[in-house]
Amino acid sequence: MLPEGLRLTSERKPGIQSFRRLLGGLVAGETAFATHEEVGIGRGMNSTVTFAATELQTLIGALLRGGYHVIGPTLRDGAIVYDRLESINVLPGGWTDEQAPGHYHLKRREDGAFFGYTVGPQGWKTYLHPPEVRLWSAQREGQTFRILNNEARPNVPLAFLGVRACELAAIALQDRVLLGDKYRDRIYAERRDGALLIAVQCAQSASTCFCASMGTGPAASGGADAVLTELSGPGGHRFLARAGSSRGAELLMQLKVTPATESDVQQAEAAVDAAATAQTRRIDCTGLKEILYQNFEHPRWENVATRCLTCANCTMVCPTCFCTSVEDTSDVTGNHAERWRRWDSCFTQMFSYIHGGSIRTSAKARYRQWMTHKLAAWIDQFGSSGCVGCGRCITWCPVGIDITEEVRALRDGDTHGNS
């Protein structure tokens, strides 16, 4: 389920009437598989079907022919990251991740699962809310200057393959922040409009995951155009699928599918339930906003400050953090200037700089600002917590600071650090 008060819409369309028209009216060829009428895809979006793992290539191909840039998981630099896809051959088949506070490691699986991992260092905000964007550039011409054409706006819709439940919740949060108020972020809106989200439910959890306690996973309950669950065993390597929107239904119509059996559904539900049960970390959100507001000078903040490097890793990997700064640059001749928007972090000293200096000069003040905003002030601003329980901030903290432990310590009055 998504955080209370949030709704992630999935009916955005890239300037066309329907996904079927976008695909040029492609339909599956005649096969021994069930017709789409028999499995109910053409009549509604509640039917559940299965398809062979190799059909994932058909799905990617249909998206590419429809003009989408397909983004999904792949291996690079010792991690599973999101990048352009054209083939299932670049998916991280047979690989999984091992995560702990301050630790990330890839290792081989015993099977060939394409999505047999949890989450990597990137969130989908890398594509929807990019790390840096040139806002404009200018060129000197005599005694005046001319504003040059801005970068071409993205006109190719994005299709995200492999979105986890916690990441659907994160996209919903960024939709609320960047689109849901009086001032809409044009750059985010241009990328978000028409984006197609294909979720893959988690069948395992990392030791750093705590989405179950935040109500954001591991089951995907809304916001996706299609929801997949990867299955293996006696029935072979396959996917259980259901549509979450009309575009998702049209996409599934391009595949060779069979009606899901009760055994398929039970296997998928058992896998997702097992992933939730395996989570050992949690945040108790009961009264948490008031606890944080009432403990502004708690000694725990001093404790965590002795460990925090203020490196900003936690905010860079967080799928919901959205803060940016604007920077003006010029060449050495002074004839060309540009203005860039770049990700920023409340952990940098310059982030809180106003006339006369920074108002948060200590690690204590910056960590307190980050955690209090994420888990308390965010509720006042946007109606829900800003945390989805993906655990990235724990994994990618160089010293292994654990936000779930910091919350527990504040709640219990503990001043000792996590090991």
N, C-alpha and C positions, 0 to 999 in steps of 0.2 A: 504494500500500500504506500501511497505517497503521503508526505507530511500533511497534517490537517491544514485545510485552506488552500492547498495547491492542486492544480489540475494541469496536466501536460496534454496539450492538444496534438492530435496526429492527423488532422485533416488538411494540413497545409499543402497546397498544390503549386507546382512550378509553372504557373501560367497556362495550364491546360485543363481540359474538362475532366479527364480521367486518366488513370494509369494505363488502361487498355489502349486509349488513343495514343498516349505517349509511346507505347510499345508497337505502334503500328498495327494493332489488332492481332498480335501474335497469339496463337493458341497451341496447346500441346498436340502433337501428332497422334495418330491412331496407335494405341498400344493395347496390351493385355491388362493395363491398369484400369481402375474404376474411373468412370467419367466424373467430371466435376459436379454434374447434377446429382449423381449417386452419392457423393460425399457431402453435398450440400454447400460447396463453396460458392456456387453461383446464386444461391438463395439467401445466404446470410453469412455472418462472420463468427458464429458460435461453434461451427463444426471443427473437429480436431482430426487431423490427418497425419500420416507419416510419409516420409520419402527417404530413399537411399541417400547415404552421405555423398555419393558421387553427383547427385542432383544439385548439390550446392553450386557446382560449376554452371549448371543451367540457370540457376538463380542469379549468379553474378553476371553471366552473359546477358540475361534479359535486362538487367539494370544498365549494363554498359550500352546495349543497343537503344535503350530508352534515353540515353544522353546523360546518365548519372556519372559522377565520379564516385566510385565505390571505395570507401575507407574501412579498413578492418585490421585485425591483429596480424603481426608478422614479427619475425625475429630480426633484431638489429642491435649491435653493440652489447650483447649479453643480456638483453631484456626483451620482453614482449611489448611492442609499441604499435601505435596505430599509423597506418600509411596506405597509400593507394594500392588497390588490389585489382588484378585482372584474371587471376587464376587461383584455384584452391591449392596449388602447389606451393605458394608462398605463405599459406597459413601455418601456424606453429603446431602442425600435426605431430603427435607423439611427444610433446614437451609440456612440462608443468613448471610451476614456480614454487619456491620454498621461501616463505617470508617470516620475519620476526622483527622485533624492534631494532632498527639500524642494520637490517640484513635482508638481502634479496639475492636469490640464486636460482638459476634454471637447471633442471635435471630432466632426464628422460623418463617418460611414462612406459608402462608395460603395454599400452594399447596405442592406437593411432588417432586418438581423439583430437579434433581440430581446436576445441575450446576447453581443453582440460587444464585450465589455469584459473586464477581469480582475476586480479587486475594488475596492470603494469604501472609504470610511473606517469603515464599520460592520462588525462581525461579528454573527453570529446570537446571541451572548451578550446583545445588547441586549434580546432577548425572553426568553431562557432564564435569564439572570442579570442582571436589570434594574439600571440605574444607581442607582436609589433606590427603596426600599420602606419604607412605614410599618409598623413592627413592632407598635406598639400606641399608643393614646391614652388619656388619663385626664382626668377632670373632677372638680374639687373640689365636694364637697357637704357644707357645714357644716364640721364638724371632721374629716371623713374625705374620701376620694376614691373614685371608681368607675372601674374599667377599662372603657372603652367597647368596643363590638364592633370587631374588627379589620376591615380591608378585606376585601371578599368575595374569596375565593380564585378564581383563574381556573377556570372550568368549561367553557370552550370550547377544544377541542383546536386546536393550531396546525399549519398546513401550510406548510412552507418551500419555495418554488419558486426554483430557481436556485442551489442550494448547490454551491460549488466543491469540488474534491477536497481542497484544503488546509483548507477549512472543515469538511468531514466529519471530518478528523483533529483539528481544534480542538475540535469537539463531543465527540469520543471522549476527548480529554484532560480536558475539563471534566467529563464523566461520571465519569472515574476519580477526579478530585480531589473532586468535590462529592457523588458518590453511592457511590464504591467503597470507602470506609473505614467505620470503626465509626460515625462521626457523619455522617449524611446531611444535606445541606442541604434542608430541607423546601420552601423557596421554589423552589429550582431543580427539585426533584423534581416539584412540582405542575405546572410549565410543561413539563418534559421528557416527562412521562408522556402518551402518546398523540400526541406530535408526529410528523408525517409528513414525511419528508425526500425532496425530489425534486432530485436532483443534475443539474447541467448541466456537462458536461466542457468544459474550456477548449480553444479552438481557436487561442488566441494567448496570449502572455505579455507582461507589462509589463517594462520594463528593470529593475525592482526585484524581480521574482519570483525565488525560488530554491527552490521546492518540490521540484524534481526531485532536488536534492542532499540534501534531507531525507527523501526517500522518501514524500512525501505527495501527489504529483500530477505532472503535471496530469491523469492518468487516475484516475478514481474506481474503486477496486477493492473497496470494501465500505462498509457502513454506511448506504446509501441505500435507500429503499423503491422508488425507480425512478431509472434513470440515463438521461439524454437527451444527445444530441449534435446540435447544430444544423448542418444542411447546406444548401448552396445550389449552384447550377450548373444543368446540363442537366436534372436531375430536379426542379428547382423548389426553393422554400423549404420545408424539411421538417425533421423530427426523426427521428433513429434512437433507438430506445428499447428498454430491457430492464428487466424487473422485478427488484428485489432482495429483495422480501418478498412474502408473500401479499397484503398490502394493496396493494402496488404493482401486482401482477398484476390484482387486482380493479379498480384505477383504470384501467389500460390497457384493460380490457374495456369501458370506457365510451366508448372512442374508435373512430373509423373508421380502422382500421389495415390495412396490407398487409404481407406478409412482406418482410423486408429482403433485398435482393439482395447478392451478393458484392461488387458495386461499391459499394453503400452502406456496407457494413462497412469496406471498404478505404479509402474516402474519409474516414470518421470516424477510423479508426486513423491515417491519414496526417496529419490535422489535429492530433490530440492529440500525435503524435510530433513534429510541427513545432513545436508550442508548447514542448515540452520542450527540443528542440534550440536554440531561439531564446534560451534563458535563458543569460545571460552571468555572472550572479552565482551563487555557490555557497558552501556551508560544508562543509569537510572535517571530519567528526565523529570521525575516527579519533583516539582518545586525547585528545579535546578536554577531557573532564572533568578529567583529570590535569593537562593544560596550564594550565587555569584555576586549579586549586587550587595549583599550584606557582608561579604568577606573581602572587601577591597584591600584591606591591609593585613590579610591573613599571612602568617609567616611562611606558608607554603610557597607564596610567590617569590620570596627570597631564595628558598630552596631550589626551585626550578631554574632561577636565574643563574645559579652557580653551574648549572649543566648546559643551559641553552647557549648556543653559539651565535644566535641571531642571524643565521645563514639564509633564512627565508625559504629553505627547502620545503617546509610544510605548506606554505602558501602557494608555492609554484606547482606542487603536485596535487593540491586540493582541487577537486572538480567544481567547487562552487565559488571559491575566492574570485573576485572580479575587479579588484582595485587596479588602477592604471595611473601613470603620470604622463605628462606631455613634455617633449624635449625639442628645442629648436637647435638646429645645426647649420653651419655654413662651411663652404670650402675655403681654402687658404687665400684665395683671391678676393673673397667677399662678394663675388658675382652671383653665387648660387646659394640658396638657403632652402631648408626643408623643415617641416614640422612632423614629428613622429609621436604616435601614442604607443607606449610600451607597458607591459605588466609591471606593477610595483607591489610592494609588500609593506605591511605595517611593522615588519621586523627591521626595516632599514631606518636609520636615524633621520635621513632627509624626508622620509614620508610625512612626518609630522612637523616639518619645518614651516614656521610662519615668521613674520617680521621679528627679528631679534633672536631666532634660534629654534631648535627642536624642542617640543614639549614632552617628548618621550625619549630621554637620553639613555635610560638604563634598560638592560635586558629584562629586568623585572617588569617595568612599565609596558614594554612591548609585548611580552608573552601574555601578560594580564589583559592587555587590549585585545589581542587576537582571540584568546579563549573566551573572554567575556562577550565579545561581539558575536562570535560564532554561535555560542550556546545560549545567550541571553538577549543582548540588544537586537540581534537579528529578528527575534520573535516580535519585539516592539515595532521594528521597522517593516518587516515583511510578512509577519503572521505565522512563522514557523522557525524551527531551528535551522541553522545554516550548515549542519553536519549531516551526512548521509551514511556514516559508518563504514566507508570503504577501507579505512585503515592505512591509506597511503601516507598520512602524516607520521604514523608510527614507523612504518617500514623505512621511509626515506629520511628520517631524522638521523644524522650522523652519530649522535650519542644515544639514540633510542628512547627519547622522551615519549611517554605513552599518555595520550590525552585521556584515555579511560581511567588510568591510574591517578592522574592529577585530579580528575573530577571526584573519584572515590575518596582521595585524601582530603579534599576540601569538605566533602559531605561528612566524613568521619572525624574531621579535626586532626588529621595526621599531618606531621611536618616532615616526615622522612621521605627521601626520594626513591623512585623506582630503580631497581638495579638493571 
